[in-house]
């Protein structure tokens, strides 16, 4: 199996080094660290890690701007910030982050979130997922977002899984509800991402909510 590659960006040396050590002990390849926003952008573009573990309040360039500047790089971003404020969470997610943890998370939670992010799954500190879903629903009501384009060729099961994703259910919750395996749910999600040309569950959730799938099945 390919080793998971991660870049850690944080301006606090002790915290940054401790994160890198924890990830390394968990069998994750830390390809480098960055102490500020501009170096986070440069090193992400140079090393192309699977995941950028990114603090928001970095010198030189805010974390949301870092997300925007590496949008063309095939690297998923997991925010790890001291802030759990609504404006910070939403700014990061709109800029392209895949998940958001506050720094009170345990070592085990951070490692698990990094692995989930690499697989395209959105991970949030409890309470923040609902905030993001709520914002997506508000955005979906705006005329520019309601394109009305038909969903590409999805199977009935893929549409069903997509609807449950939009309702905020995790893969395991979807598996329990549909009485299928967790692996099968993940396969449906990956197939749907490919068909819709999306990159992660955050984009998938927004796509589904824009089409009202969080409220009712497709006709």
C-alpha positions in Angstrom: 0.0 0.0 0.0 1.2 3.6 -0.7 2.2 5.5 2.4 0.0 8.5 3.2 2.0 11.7 2.6 1.2 14.8 4.7 2.5 18.4 5.0 2.1 20.2 8.3 1.7 24.0 8.3 1.6 25.8 11.6 3.4 28.8 13.0 4.0 27.4 16.5 7.2 25.3 16.4 6.5 23.1 19.3 3.0 22.3 18.2 4.1 21.8 14.6 6.9 19.4 15.6 4.6 17.5 17.9 2.0 17.1 15.1 4.7 15.8 12.8 6.0 13.4 15.3 2.5 12.0 16.1 1.8 11.5 12.5 5.1 9.8 11.9 4.5 7.4 14.8 1.1 6.6 13.2 2.9 5.4 10.1 2.2 8.6 8.0 5.0 10.1 5.9 5.4 13.8 6.9 7.0 15.2 3.7 7.7 18.6 5.4 6.5 21.4 7.5 5.7 25.1 6.9 5.8 28.0 9.4 3.8 30.5 7.4 1.2 30.8 4.6 3.5 31.5 1.7 5.8 28.6 2.5 2.8 26.4 2.9 1.7 27.2 -0.7 5.3 26.7 -2.1 5.9 23.5 -0.3 2.5 22.0 -1.1 3.1 22.8 -4.8 6.6 21.3 -4.6 5.8 18.1 -2.7 2.1 17.5 -3.6 1.2 15.7 -0.4 -2.0 13.7 -0.1 -3.1 16.0 2.8 -2.1 19.5 3.9 -2.8 19.8 7.7 -3.2 23.5 7.9 -3.6 26.1 10.6 -5.7 29.1 9.7 -4.0 32.0 11.4 -0.6 31.8 9.6 1.8 34.7 9.1 2.0 36.1 5.6 -1.1 34.4 4.3 -4.3 33.3 6.0 -5.2 29.6 5.8 -8.2 30.3 3.6 -6.0 32.1 1.1 -3.6 29.1 1.2 -6.5 26.9 0.2 -7.4 29.2 -2.7 -3.8 29.3 -4.0 -3.4 25.5 -4.1 -6.8 24.8 -5.6 -5.1 23.4 -8.7 -3.0 20.9 -6.7 -4.3 17.4 -6.1 -3.9 17.8 -2.3 -6.8 17.7 0.2 -6.8 20.2 3.0 -7.7 19.5 6.6 -7.9 22.6 8.8 -6.6 22.3 12.4 -7.2 25.6 14.1 -7.6 27.1 17.6 -10.7 28.9 16.2 -14.1 27.3 16.0 -15.8 30.6 15.0 -18.4 30.4 12.3 -16.7 32.9 10.0 -13.4 31.0 10.1 -15.0 27.6 9.5 -17.1 28.8 6.6 -14.3 30.8 5.0 -12.1 27.7 5.0 -14.8 25.4 3.6 -15.7 27.9 0.8 -12.0 28.1 -0.1 -11.8 24.4 -0.6 -10.9 22.7 2.7 -12.2 19.2 3.1 -12.6 19.2 6.9 -12.1 21.3 10.0 -10.9 20.3 13.5 -10.2 22.6 16.5 -7.0 22.1 18.3 -8.7 20.5 21.3 -8.9 17.3 19.3 -6.9 14.4 20.6 -3.9 12.8 18.8 -6.1 9.9 17.8 -8.8 12.1 16.4 -6.3 14.1 14.4 -4.7 11.0 12.9 -8.1 9.5 12.1 -9.2 12.8 10.5 -6.0 12.9 8.3 -6.6 9.4 7.1 -10.3 10.2 6.4 -9.4 13.4 4.5 -7.0 11.4 2.3 -9.9 9.2 1.4 -12.1 12.1 0.4 -14.3 12.0 3.6 -15.2 15.2 5.3 -14.3 15.3 9.0 -15.4 18.0 11.5 -15.2 18.7 15.2 -18.7 17.8 16.6 -21.1 20.7 15.9 -19.3 22.2 12.9 -20.7 19.8 10.3 -24.2 21.1 11.0 -22.9 24.6 10.6 -21.4 23.9 7.2 -24.5 22.0 6.0 -26.7 24.9 7.1 -24.6 27.3 5.1 -24.7 25.1 2.0 -28.5 25.0 2.3 -28.6 28.8 2.4 -26.3 29.1 -0.7 -28.5 26.6 -2.5 -31.5 29.0 -2.3 -29.6 31.7 -4.2 -30.5 31.9 -7.9 -26.9 31.6 -9.2 -26.6 28.2 -7.4 -29.8 26.7 -8.6 -28.7 25.8 -12.0 -31.3 23.1 -12.5 -28.8 20.9 -14.5 -29.8 17.3 -14.4 -27.7 14.8 -12.4 -25.6 12.8 -14.7 -26.2 9.1 -15.2 -26.4 7.7 -11.6 -27.9 4.5 -10.6 -30.9 4.4 -8.2 -28.6 3.3 -5.4 -26.1 6.0 -6.1 -28.8 8.7 -6.0 -30.1 7.2 -2.7 -26.6 7.3 -1.2 -26.1 10.9 -2.5 -29.4 12.0 -0.9 -28.2 10.5 2.5 -24.8 12.2 2.2 -26.7 15.5 1.6 -28.6 14.9 4.8 -25.4 14.8 6.7 -25.2 11.0 7.4 -21.8 9.4 7.8 -20.9 6.3 5.6 -21.5 4.0 8.5 -24.9 5.6 9.2 -25.8 5.2 5.5 -24.7 1.6 5.6 -26.9 0.9 8.6 -29.9 2.7 7.0 -29.6 0.9 3.6 -28.5 -2.4 5.2 -25.4 -2.6 3.0 -21.7 -2.7 4.0 -19.6 0.3 4.8 -17.3 -0.6 2.0 -20.2 -0.6 -0.5 -21.2 2.9 0.6 -17.7 4.1 0.1 -17.6 2.5 -3.4 -20.9 4.3 -4.3 -19.5 7.6 -3.1 -16.3 7.2 -5.1 -18.3 6.2 -8.2 -20.6 9.2 -7.8 -17.6 11.6 -7.3 -16.1 10.3 -10.5 -19.3 10.7 -12.5 -19.9 14.2 -11.2 -16.3 15.2 -11.6 -16.1 16.3 -7.9 -13.2 15.8 -5.5 -14.6 15.1 -2.0 -17.7 14.7 0.2 -17.8 18.4 0.9 -18.3 19.2 -2.8 -20.6 16.2 -3.1 -22.7 17.5 -0.3 -23.0 20.9 -1.7 -23.9 19.5 -5.2 -26.7 17.4 -3.7 -28.1 20.2 -1.5 -28.1 22.6 -4.4 -30.5 20.1 -6.1 -32.7 19.7 -3.0 -31.6 16.1 -2.3 -31.3 16.8 1.4 -35.1 17.2 1.5 -36.5 14.7 -0.9 -35.4 12.0 -3.4 -34.9 12.7 -7.0 -38.0 12.3 -9.1 
